[in-house]
C-alpha cells in the first residue's frame, strides 16, 4: 500500500460517520428536480406535474402508502404565466433574459417601443414636482425606477397611480440581484425587472416584448404518503416540504430552485426512505407531504389544512423543511419560541450529537408551509439552514452552487428529534 492509498483510506474511514447519509443520492434528487425538463417546477411545460410524478414514484419505490386512493391531492389556483422568453433592449442593446432581466411575475402581455421616462424622485416629497411629473403623457413611455421606490409609488394618490398604469411599460431596477416570484393576478402594465448594473446609463429608448397568460384555474397537486406506526398508528408525525418553485419564462429561462426547495424535498425523500426500512419502523405514523404552489402564497398547504386527509388533531408535531442546502452558520427554527419545550429538546439533541454550530429560534412567521398548520393549532417547527449561498428566487439558485454543508447532520438531528417525540 503506498502512502497515497493509505491517506485515502484514512480519509474514507474518518469521514464515514458524517457520510452515513447517501449524499450521492441526495445530489441526484436535487439535480433531477432542478433539471430543464422540470422547468422550475411550476406553471409552464408541465414542470410541476413532472416533479409531482417523480416524487410519487420515489414514495412508491420506498413502499410508502397513499392516504386514501391516491398520492395526489389536486387543487386549483389562479396564476399568471410568462409563456415566452421576454425581451428587453435599451437603446438597441439586447439584455440577457434570466440573468440581466426578467418579466415581473404579475406582468401582462405587451410589446413595442417606448421612450424612457426616468422617475423624478422629487414627487415623493414635493407636491409641485409631483403634479408637473404626472401632467405629462405616459402613453408612449417606459417608466424606469429603482426597486426601493416601488412601495412608495403604491402609496401615491389613486389619480397618480392610474396615470402610472397608462405607461407602456415599467422597468424596475434591482440594486444587487434579481428576485422574482409567482403571481396570482396580473398587473395593469407590462413590468420588467432589470439588474441595475446591466442597465446602461442615460437610456433614451427601449424595445420590449413579454407574453403572459393568466390562468384563472390552474390545476396542480400536493403529493402525500404515509408510513403506518407500529404502536400508535393514530398519532402522527408529519414532515412537509414544498416541491414547487417559480417555474420559468418561456423555453430559455427557468428557475431551478436548488436550495428553494429541491433541498427540502430531497430531505423529505431521504426521511421517507429511512423510515420505510423495517429496522426504522416508527411507533407513530409518519406522513410525508410534498406541497405544491407554496411560492404562490402557501396555496397547497392552505388547501390541505382546509381539506385534511386525517384529523389535524392527530398530528403530534409537524416539521416543515424549506431551504436546507447550507448550514455553515447552523439552523433556524421558526416557532422555536412558541414551543419552548420542544425547542429545548432540539438543542439538547443537537449538543449531544454535535451536529450544527447553533440552532436559532424565532417566533411565528407566515413564511412557509408550516404556517397554515400553526394557525389551526398544530404544533410545528419550520427549519431552514443558515449561512452559505445567497442565491434566492433567481436563475442562480442552481445545484452546482449548493454546498449542502450540514445536510447529513440535519438529517441526524431530524431523526433524533422524531425519535424523542415518539417516546414522550
Ligand atoms: Zn421560495
Boltz pocket constraint, residues with backbone or C-beta under 6 A from the ligand:
constraints:
  - pocket:
      binder: B
      contacts: [[A, 260], [A, 295], [A, 393]]
      max_distance: 6.0
